[in-house]
Amino acid sequence: MHRQEDRIIMRPRSTRAAHPTKGKQRRWAVDVMVGVLVTLALVVSVASLAVAAATGFSDVPISHPHYAAITDLASRGVIDGYADGRFGPDDPVKRQQFAKMIVLTAEYPVSEADKCLFTDVEKSGPAGFYPDNFVAVCAARGITKGVGGTKFNPQGSITRLQVTTMVVRAAHDLKLDLLEAPSSGQSPSDSWSSDTNHGSNAAVAEYNGLLDGLDVWALNPTAPMPRGEVAQVLHNLLTKLTAATSTTTTAAPTTTTTLAPTTTTSSTTTTSSTTSTTFRNPYPTTTACG
C-alpha cells in the first residue's frame, strides 16, 4: 500500500515539474524573436533617417553623382525639394524656374520694380516675385533674351544648351574676366560646340569647368536638363566665383619707400583729361532663345 500510494503521489509531481519548463522555453524563444525583429526595424529606421539627414532629400543619397552640388545649393536657399521630402533630381526644369534659380545663385536683388516685358509670363503681383520679377531681372542683366519677340516660354522645359548659355552670360555679368576664351587646341564635345546658337557658349563653359560633373559626350544637349544637372552647373559657377574672389583678395605685400623731399622751381602745366574705359564682352552672345 505504501508503495502504491507513493507512486500515485509521485506521478502528479513529475507531471507538474515538466510543463513549466517547456512553457518558459517557448516564451523565451518568442521573446528573442520579437527582440530581433524590433532591433532590425530600428536599424532600418535609423539608416533611413541618416540618409535623409545627410542630404535633406530622401532621393539624394551620398552616392548620388550630384550630391555635393544639390546639398550646397539647398544650404544656400537656391533650390528646394517637394513637400514629401524628395528633390526629384531627374525631373525637368521649367524656364521660369531656372530664371529664379540663377538669380538666387548670383544673389541679384529682386523687387516689384523689376517689370517683366515678356507677355507670356504670369504676373505674381505684390504678393511675390515669382515668376515675373525673377524673369525680369534675368532679362535686364542680359542673361536671357527670350524665345523671340516678347515671348519667354516660361512653362517650357529648359534645355542643356539654354542653361549653358545663360550660365555663361551670368558669369560674364558677375565678373568680366571670370571665364577664359577656349584655347585653339581644345577639342570640345562636338554635339555641344557645333550648335549654331549655343555652341560657342558651350565651348566656353566646358573649357572653364562649368560643365564638370556631366558626361557631355553622352548627354543630348538639346534635351531638357534635369534638376540634378542644373544644380551641378550652378554649383560649378559658384565654385569658380569663390576661387576668383579668393585670388583677388589675396594681395602681395607692398614695400613703401620714403624719398627725401626735393624742391624744384619751374613752371607747372596742369593737364586735365578724362579717361574712358570700354569693356568688351569676349564671349559670343546670340539672339537665340536662352
Beta strands, then each sheet from edge to edge (+ up, - down):
end
